[in-house]
């Protein structure tokens, strides 16, 4: 099977030749890997590892720049001001664009929302390079997701524009303001995505949306509120993609089990990211309850599981071994970053790969490759030696010895 055929088969909940595999990581990890292998793109790394999905960045803003403010902030396509924020970690740092001003924070009526002069337009984008991006994926499955700032959403965009706390107040007390914001947001994304699909819909396998609806303990608000404000737009996004024969994946962190029935009724094909440590989000249970109607993408926990030994990780994931793997994609539940310093992330992923039937998973391909991924993701350097495959328990032993400064190359590989 080609990757594209494998992915389509899994989405349609038929049995593929193996579980489709994805790989997620933070920008810093990708940079480390690209430098080591002297490659210019993530796609080259993914080809080395036989990963099935390829995410295309989508159209670019004409001119490729954001508006710059005197205080070093920039304004994105929504007019939201952002400043670079750096978080120091034990081994390195992480930089992101933090919201510094929500331009609609002071709006008091729906009319104020309608008068806002920075609602984006689909005309701002250059769609001409999109087909080439998709064609470059070859026989891999193409996922059109956009950048995190322009990924199709509703709630997240309102939080940027209005402020997170104020949106909660609005959902309870200011329905007219919420309705006005959603009408502008949904109209924009429908126009934008229609142009994307017109340009390259025949080459796109999966359209990915991203809007967090869950916390660790449950939905961000009651199901009735989600249905009142967000369901209509959510379904409209899905219906548009289906018009072009494109499957739809939605990313949400947290516990959303109480919304999955609504997701299915709206026509969603794949739920991502399946955060297993969130309440009631056990993957095996979800597949038993909903697996006939929706596919799942995710399940490798980045909160606790990857901090455990490989043996414990494999045991913790064992329930999935009793479930038919039809309709499942294997990646992380989200993007692990360098904050996972000195943790045995890679052997845990490998152990879980075995549980989902990937007996020759990408991390078992060769020892040198495994060593580099460990260093990039975990901040632990493993000196490559001649063995092609490394046993999980010996790997953990070597990591501990490396931490203690007691590395003895081949003498330790018995």
N, C-alpha and C positions, 0 to 999 in steps of 0.2 A: 504493500500500500504506500502511496505517496502521503506526505504529511497532510495535504489538503483533503485527500480521500479519507484518511484516518480521522481527521477532525470532524468532517461532515458526518461520518458514520457514528461517531460518539455523540454528536449533538442530536442525531435522530434516534439515539438510544438503541442502536444496533451494535453488535459486537465487533470492534476493530481488531486488527492483528495484535495490537498492544495498546496500553493506555497512552493517549496523547500527552506529551510532556511540554511544560512551559518553564521558564526560569525568570524570576524577578529578583532584582537587587537594587540597592540605592546607587545614586550617581557615582559616589566615591568608590564603590566597589567595582563598577564598570570601568572607571578610569584606571584603577589599579591593574585590572586584568588586561585592558588594551595596551597599557604601557609594557607589561611583561611580555606579552606575545607579539609586540610590535605590529599590531593591527590597527586599522583606522576606524573601525566601527564595531558596535555590538553585534551586528549581523554576522560578521566574520567569526566571532566567538561562538555564536549560536550554531552556525554551520558545523564548527568543529565538534560540537556536542550533540548534534542531531536533534536540536529542539524544533518542535513542530510549528509553533506559532511565530509570526512576525508582526510586530506593531509598527504601523506607518505613522509618521508625524502629521500627515495631512497637509492642508493648504497652509500657506504662510501669509502673514499680514503684509500687504503691499508696503514696501519700504523697509520692512523688517525691524522697525524700531518702536519703542514705547515712548510716550511723552515723558520728558524729564522735568523734575521739579528742582527749585533752587536748593532744597535741603537733602539732595541726593536720592529722593524718592522717585519712583516712576509710576505712571498711571497706565493700567492695563486697558484692554479693550472696553471694559465696563466703566472706566473712569475711577477705578479703585486705586488708591495710592498704596504703594508697597515699598518697603525698605529691606535691604539685605540684613539678615540676622544670622549670626554664627553661634553655634552651640559647640563648646569645647568638650571633647570626649577623651577617654583615657589614652586612646591611640588615634590622634587626628582630630578632625572637626567636621561639622556638618553645617552647610550654609543654605538658607532658603529665603524666599521673598515673603516677609511678614506684612500683613495688612496693617497699615499705619493710619488710614483714614477711610471710613465708609461714607461715601458721598450722599447717601440717602438717609443717614442716621437722623437728620432733623426733619424729615418729611412728616407732616401731620395729617394729610388727607390723600385720597387717591388722586386727586387733581395735582397735588405736588409731585406724585410719582409720574404722572403722565407728562408733566412739564419738564421733567429731567432732560437735559440736553445732551446726554452722552450715551443714550441707548445705542448699542452697536448695530451695524448693518452687515449683511452678508456680502454687500458690494465691496467691503474693505479687503477681501481676501483674494489671493491669486491661486486659482485652482489648477493652473496649467501643468504643474509638476507632479500632480497626484498619480496619474496613470503610470508614470515612470517609477514612482516609489513602489507601487503595487507590483508591477512587472518584475522589479528587481528581486522580489521574494521567490521567484521561480515556482517550484511546486510546494512551497510552504504555505500554510494557511495565513491569509492576510487579515489582520485585525486593525480596523480603523478606529482609533481612540482619541486622537488629538493630544495636545499638550494638556497638562492638568488644569491650566487656567482657562482653556476653551473647551474642556470636555463637557459633553451634553449633560445638563443637570437642571435642577430647579432650586432645591433647598440650599445647596452650597452657594449658588450664585446670590440668592437673597441674603445669606449671611455675610458675604463679602460686601454687598451694597448697603446693607442696613445695620450690620453688627449682629453677632450671634445672640446675645442676650435680648436685644430688641426684637429679633424675629420670634423668639419664644413668647414675648409679650404680645406681639402682633397676632400670632396664631390663636391666642386666647381672646384678645380684645379688639383687634383691628382688622377684621376680615376683609374690609374693603381695600385696605392698603396691600394686604397679601394678594388678593385677587388681581389688583392692578399690576403689581410687580410680576406675578406669574404670567399674565397675559403678554407682557412685553418679552419676557425671557423665553417662553415657549414659542412665540411667533418668530423670534430671531433664530432659535435653534432649528425649527422646522425649515425655515428658508435656507439656512446655512447647510444643513444636512441634505436637503433635496439637491442642492447644487453639487455637493460632494458625490452623492449617489448618481446624479446625472453624468458626472465626469468619469467616474470609475466604478460604478456599482457592480458591473459585471466581473470585476476583479477582486471585490471585497467579499470575504467569507463571513466575517463577524464585525458587527458594529458594536462598539463598547461605550456604554454610558458610565458615569460615575457620580454617585450622590449618596453620602453616608446617611443611613436612616436608623442605625443602631448604636447603642452603647454596650458596655460589657454585660449589663443586666437585662436589657430589653430594648424595645424601640425608643427613639428619642422623644416620642410623644405617643399618645394613644392611637390605635388603629383608625378610629373614627376621624381623627384630625388628618391622618394621611389620606384617607379616602376623600374627605371633604376638599382638600387643597391640592394634593399632588397626584392622585390616581389618574385624572383626566389627561394631564400632560404626559405622564409616564406612558400611558397607553398610546397616546398620539405619536410619541417618538418611536415606539415599537412598530406601530402600524405603518409608519412611513418606510422604515427599513424593509419590512415584509413586502411592501409594494414592489420593491426592487429585488426580491428574492434573497435578501441578506438576513442571516441569523443575528440575534441580539443578545449581548451579554451585559449584565449590569453589575458594577462594583459597589458594594457597600460593606463597610466594616461593621462589627458588632453583632448583637443578637437580633435577628429579624425573622425568626421562625413564625411569628404571628402575622407576618406580611407575605409569606411565601405563597399562600393560597391566592392572594390578590395578584401577586406577580404572575402566577400561572394563568389566571383569568385574563390578565392583560396581554398574554401571549409571549411572555419572556421565555427565551430558549435556554439561557445559561445564567446561573447565579454565581457570582464571584464576590468575595474571596473566601467564604466559608471559614470563619474564624473560630476554630474548635474550642477555645477556652472561654468564649462568650457563652452566656447561659443558653442551654438547649440547642447549641449549634454542633453537636456531635455529628460528624459526617455520615457514619454508618446509619445512625437513626434517621437523618434527613433523607438518605437515599431510600431507606425502607418505606418512609412515609410519603415522599414526594417524587421518588426516582422514576416513576412511570410517566411523569408529566414535565420534568425539567432536568437539565443536566447541571452538574456542579463543577466548579473550577476552583481549586484551592485545597485547603485542609492541612497543610504542613504548618503547624503552629510555630510562630516566631516569638511568642510571649514566654512560654515555659519549656516546650518540648525540646527545642534545639539547645537548651542549656543542660540537657541530660546526657547520659552516656548513650551510645548507639544501641546497646542491648535494651535499655529501658525505653528508648524511643521506639524501637521496633515492637516491643511488647505493648506499649501504650497505644500503638496504631493497629493492633492486631484485629480489632473488631471489623475493620474494613476487609480483612481477608475472608470473612464469611459472607461478604456481599458481592453480587455480580458487579463487575467493574464497568458495565455498559453505562454510558452517559456520565463519564467522569474524566476530568483533566487534572493532571498532577503538577502543581507548583506550590510555592509558598503561599500562606494566607495573605501575605503582603510583602513589602520589600525589606528584607533584613539589611542592616547597615553596619558600619564599623563599631557601633555601640555594643555589638556582640563580641567584644574583645575577649580573646582567649577561651572561647566556648567551642565545643566540638560540633559546630554546625554541620559541616560536610558529612561526617560519618552518620549523623542523625538523618540527614536527608537520604543518604544512601540506604540506610536501614529501612526507612519508610518506602523508598523505591522498591525494595524487595517485597515488602508487604503488598504493594499494589501490582505486583507481577512484572516489574521491570528487572528481570534477572540480569540483564546487561545494561543497567542504567548508565546515564551519561557520565556520572561521577566515578564509575568503575572502569572507564575506558583505558586509562593508563595512569601510572603512579605520578609522573611529572605533572600532568594536568591537575590531578587531585591536589598535589602539593601547592600549586599556585592558587587554586581556588580557596584553599584553607587560609593562605596568607592574606589574600585580598579581602575575604569576608570576615575572618576571625582575628586577623592581626597576629597569627601564629605562623612562623616560617618553618616549613619542612624541607630539608635538603633532599633533592631528588636522588634516588639511587636506582639500581638496576631492576628491581622487581616490578612487574607489570601490574599486579593486583595486590592490594594490601588488605589484610584481614581487619575487621572492625575493632576487635579487642586490642590487637597489636597497635593499631593506629592511635587509640586512646593512650596506650602505654607510652608511645613515642612522644605524643604531645606533652604528656606530663613530664617526661625526661627533658624535653626541649625547654619547657618553662623553667626547670630547675638547673639548666645549664649543664646537663649530664649526657649530652647527645653522643652516641657511639654508632656510627653509620651501620655497616652491614652486620656488625657483631650483634646488633639488636634485632635483626630480622631473621629469626629462626622459625 
